[in-house]
């Protein structure tokens, strides 16, 4: 009945579900739950009591994303939060009542935009480039993508579930406006490899997040042994940060390149074998 009512009102089911918070004591129990489950902290500043979440805590990255979107949308819809107009309040209430649907639609539209941006290049890459055989081949491809101008970071999903595995994160605005044609083609090669992993049986998936100001998309590969790609890429990113901070001497460069090359030669696994091993679990 509640689902029928939500559909009739064009709102999310959660918008008409009871939360059972009727007293200040109920609020406190909810806040204690936030502290225990989401590592929320409490602070005071400039005469205000603040509930604080750590944006760098990747275990609550979805919650941080939701709160950032909420904050941005509230600022957009309520130009004067202290004295909003009735129309502004109505628009804000409607947005809140469809929060989950709005977020899903926003993320879906961004993924569709990325697909449209790279579809033709992916087809070209699938026809022109042989698929990677070893994880070290993917590491080298990601290095080329980094050096082409894209910003990349890494994650590892720890949930003790079949979705666990390394993820590779890109800035959505960069993907929709690539730094060069060569960079776009390299990223298309990466997407072609991701599609190939899926065909081999890996349950690859994407996740969109807004930890601060930039929307990010992470491509997760739930094959634990592929963490070697993440480790090698992290070494490269750390070296590039040291160079950006002024460590540009020839010895450190040669030392890194030797170590990186040795890692690619000795630390790898065969992609088809590993995907078969993990997809059977």
C-alpha positions as CSV (number, residue, x, y, z in Angstrom):
1,X,0.0,0.0,0.0
2,X,2.8,2.4,0.8
3,X,4.5,1.6,-2.5
4,X,1.2,2.4,-4.4
5,X,0.9,5.6,-2.4
6,X,4.6,6.6,-3.2
7,X,4.0,5.9,-6.9
8,X,0.8,8.0,-6.9
9,X,2.6,10.9,-5.2
10,X,5.7,10.5,-7.4
11,X,8.0,10.2,-4.4
12,X,10.5,7.6,-3.1
13,X,9.1,5.0,-0.7
14,X,11.6,6.2,2.0
15,X,10.0,9.7,1.9
16,X,6.8,8.3,3.4
17,X,8.3,5.8,5.8
18,X,8.2,6.5,9.5
19,X,11.6,7.2,11.2
20,X,10.2,7.0,14.7
21,X,12.3,9.8,16.1
22,X,9.9,11.7,18.4
23,X,12.0,12.9,21.3
24,X,15.4,14.4,21.9
25,X,16.4,11.0,23.5
26,X,15.4,9.3,20.1
27,X,17.7,11.9,18.3
28,X,20.5,11.0,20.7
29,X,20.2,7.3,20.1
30,X,20.3,8.0,16.3
31,X,23.4,10.1,16.7
32,X,25.1,7.4,18.8
33,X,24.3,5.0,15.9
34,X,26.0,7.4,13.5
35,X,29.0,7.6,15.8
36,X,29.3,3.8,16.1
37,X,28.5,2.9,12.5
38,X,29.7,5.9,10.5
39,X,32.5,7.2,12.7
40,X,30.8,10.6,13.2
41,X,32.3,13.0,15.6
42,X,31.0,16.0,17.5
43,X,32.6,19.4,17.8
44,X,31.8,23.1,18.5
45,X,33.0,26.1,16.5
46,X,31.9,29.7,16.3
47,X,28.9,29.2,18.5
48,X,27.7,26.2,16.6
49,X,27.5,22.5,17.4
50,X,28.8,20.4,14.5
51,X,28.3,16.8,13.5
52,X,31.5,15.9,11.7
53,X,32.2,13.1,9.1
54,X,35.7,12.5,7.7
55,X,35.6,12.9,3.9
56,X,38.7,10.7,3.5
57,X,37.0,7.8,5.2
58,X,36.4,5.6,2.2
59,X,34.1,3.2,4.1
60,X,31.4,6.0,4.2
61,X,32.1,7.4,0.7
62,X,28.5,6.9,-0.4
63,X,27.2,8.8,2.7
64,X,29.7,11.6,2.0
65,X,28.5,11.8,-1.6
66,X,24.9,12.0,-0.5
67,X,25.6,14.8,2.0
68,X,27.6,16.8,-0.6
69,X,24.8,16.5,-3.1
70,X,22.3,17.5,-0.5
71,X,24.4,20.5,0.5
72,X,24.9,21.7,-3.1
73,X,21.2,21.2,-4.0
74,X,20.0,23.0,-0.9
75,X,22.2,26.0,-1.7
76,X,20.9,25.9,-5.3
77,X,17.2,25.7,-4.4
78,X,17.2,28.0,-1.4
79,X,19.0,31.1,-2.4
80,X,18.1,32.6,1.0
81,X,18.0,29.7,3.4
82,X,16.8,32.0,6.3
83,X,13.9,33.5,4.4
84,X,13.1,31.2,1.5
85,X,10.1,31.9,-0.7
86,X,7.2,29.4,-0.7
87,X,8.1,28.3,-4.2
88,X,11.7,27.6,-3.2
89,X,10.5,25.6,-0.1
90,X,8.1,23.6,-2.3
91,X,10.8,22.8,-4.9
92,X,13.2,21.8,-2.1
93,X,10.6,19.5,-0.4
94,X,9.9,17.9,-3.8
95,X,13.6,17.3,-4.4
96,X,14.0,15.7,-0.9
97,X,10.9,13.5,-1.5
98,X,12.6,12.1,-4.6
99,X,16.2,12.1,-3.3
100,X,17.0,8.5,-4.2
101,X,15.4,8.7,-7.6
102,X,17.2,12.0,-8.3
103,X,20.6,10.6,-7.4
104,X,20.1,7.5,-9.5
105,X,19.0,9.5,-12.5
106,X,21.9,11.9,-12.1
107,X,24.5,9.1,-11.9
108,X,22.9,7.2,-14.8
109,X,23.0,10.3,-17.0
110,X,26.7,10.8,-16.3
111,X,27.5,7.1,-17.1
112,X,25.5,7.4,-20.3
113,X,27.4,10.5,-21.3
114,X,30.7,8.7,-20.7
115,X,29.5,5.8,-22.8
116,X,28.4,8.1,-25.6
117,X,31.8,9.9,-25.5
118,X,33.8,6.7,-25.9
119,X,31.6,4.3,-27.8
120,X,33.2,4.7,-31.2
121,X,36.7,4.7,-29.7
122,X,36.0,1.5,-27.8
123,X,34.8,-0.2,-31.0
124,X,38.0,0.9,-32.7
125,X,40.2,-0.3,-29.8
126,X,38.4,-3.7,-29.8
127,X,39.3,-4.1,-33.5
128,X,42.8,-2.7,-33.4
129,X,44.3,-3.7,-30.0
130,X,44.9,-7.2,-28.7
131,X,43.5,-7.8,-25.3
132,X,46.0,-7.8,-22.4
133,X,47.3,-11.2,-21.3
134,X,48.9,-10.3,-18.1
135,X,48.1,-7.8,-15.3
136,X,51.3,-6.0,-16.0
137,X,49.9,-5.1,-19.4
138,X,47.0,-3.3,-17.7
139,X,49.5,-1.5,-15.4
140,X,51.4,-0.2,-18.4
141,X,48.1,0.9,-20.1
142,X,47.2,2.8,-16.9
143,X,50.6,4.4,-16.8
144,X,50.1,5.7,-20.4
145,X,46.7,7.0,-19.4
146,X,48.2,8.9,-16.4
147,X,51.0,10.3,-18.6
148,X,48.5,11.4,-21.2
149,X,47.0,13.9,-18.7
150,X,44.2,12.0,-17.0
151,X,44.0,12.1,-13.2
152,X,43.8,8.6,-11.6
153,X,43.5,7.3,-8.1
154,X,42.9,3.9,-6.7
155,X,40.6,2.2,-4.2
156,X,40.3,-1.3,-2.8
157,X,36.8,-2.4,-1.8
158,X,36.9,-4.3,1.5
159,X,33.4,-5.7,2.2
160,X,34.2,-9.5,2.6
161,X,31.9,-10.2,-0.3
162,X,32.3,-11.2,-4.0
163,X,32.5,-7.5,-4.9
164,X,35.9,-7.1,-3.2
165,X,38.7,-6.0,-5.5
166,X,40.7,-3.0,-6.7
167,X,39.1,0.0,-8.3
168,X,40.5,2.7,-10.6
169,X,39.1,6.2,-10.2
170,X,38.8,8.9,-12.8
171,X,37.4,12.5,-12.7
172,X,34.1,12.5,-14.7
173,X,34.6,16.0,-16.1
174,X,38.1,15.0,-17.5
175,X,36.6,12.0,-19.2
176,X,33.9,14.2,-20.8
177,X,36.6,16.6,-22.0
178,X,39.7,14.5,-22.5
179,X,43.1,16.3,-22.5
180,X,43.9,15.0,-26.1
181,X,42.7,12.6,-28.7
182,X,45.5,10.2,-27.8
183,X,44.4,10.3,-24.2
184,X,40.8,9.6,-25.2
185,X,41.9,6.6,-27.2
186,X,44.0,5.2,-24.3
187,X,41.0,5.5,-22.0
188,X,38.9,3.8,-24.6
189,X,41.4,0.9,-24.6
190,X,40.9,0.7,-20.8
191,X,37.1,0.5,-21.2
192,X,37.6,-2.2,-23.9
193,X,39.6,-4.2,-21.4
194,X,37.0,-3.7,-18.7
195,X,34.3,-5.0,-21.2
196,X,36.6,-8.0,-22.0
197,X,37.0,-8.8,-18.3
198,X,33.2,-8.9,-18.0
199,X,32.9,-11.3,-20.9
200,X,35.5,-13.5,-19.3
201,X,33.3,-13.7,-16.2
202,X,34.5,-10.9,-13.9
203,X,31.6,-9.1,-12.3
204,X,33.0,-5.6,-13.0
205,X,31.0,-2.7,-11.8
206,X,31.2,1.1,-11.5
207,X,30.6,3.5,-8.6
208,X,30.1,7.2,-8.8
209,X,31.0,9.4,-5.9
210,X,31.2,13.1,-5.0
211,X,33.7,13.3,-2.1
212,X,34.2,17.0,-2.5
213,X,33.7,19.2,-5.6
214,X,34.5,16.8,-8.4
215,X,32.3,13.9,-9.5
216,X,34.4,10.6,-9.7
217,X,33.8,7.3,-11.3
218,X,35.5,4.1,-10.1
219,X,35.8,1.0,-12.2
220,X,36.0,-2.0,-9.8
221,X,37.4,-5.3,-10.8
222,X,36.3,-7.9,-8.2
223,X,39.4,-10.1,-8.6
224,X,41.5,-9.9,-5.5
225,X,44.8,-10.9,-7.2
226,X,44.4,-7.9,-9.5
227,X,45.4,-5.8,-6.5
228,X,49.0,-6.1,-8.0
229,X,47.9,-3.6,-10.6
230,X,46.7,-1.2,-7.9
231,X,50.0,-1.6,-6.0
232,X,52.1,-0.9,-9.1
233,X,50.0,2.1,-10.1
234,X,50.2,3.4,-6.5
235,X,54.0,3.2,-6.7
236,X,53.9,5.2,-10.0
237,X,51.5,7.8,-8.6
238,X,53.7,8.2,-5.4
239,X,56.8,8.7,-7.6
240,X,55.0,11.3,-9.7
241,X,54.0,13.2,-6.5
242,X,57.6,13.2,-5.3
243,X,58.6,14.7,-8.7
244,X,55.9,17.3,-8.5
245,X,57.2,18.2,-5.0
246,X,60.7,18.9,-6.4
247,X,62.5,15.5,-6.2
248,X,63.7,15.4,-9.8
249,X,67.3,14.1,-9.5
250,X,68.4,11.5,-12.0
251,X,69.3,8.9,-9.4
252,X,65.7,8.8,-8.0
253,X,64.3,8.6,-11.5
254,X,66.5,5.7,-12.5
255,X,65.9,3.9,-9.3
256,X,62.2,4.1,-9.7
257,X,62.2,3.0,-13.3
258,X,64.4,0.0,-12.5
259,X,62.2,-1.0,-9.6
260,X,59.0,-0.5,-11.7
261,X,60.4,-2.5,-14.6
262,X,61.4,-5.3,-12.3
263,X,58.0,-5.4,-10.7
264,X,56.3,-5.7,-14.1
265,X,58.6,-8.7,-14.9
266,X,58.1,-10.6,-11.7
267,X,54.8,-9.5,-10.1
268,X,52.0,-10.4,-12.4
269,X,49.3,-12.9,-13.0
270,X,47.5,-14.2,-16.1
271,X,44.2,-12.4,-16.6
272,X,42.0,-15.2,-18.0
273,X,43.2,-17.7,-15.4
274,X,42.6,-15.4,-12.4
275,X,39.2,-14.3,-13.6
276,X,38.2,-17.9,-14.1
277,X,39.4,-18.7,-10.6
278,X,37.5,-15.9,-8.9
279,X,34.4,-16.1,-11.0
280,X,33.9,-19.7,-9.9
281,X,33.6,-18.7,-6.3
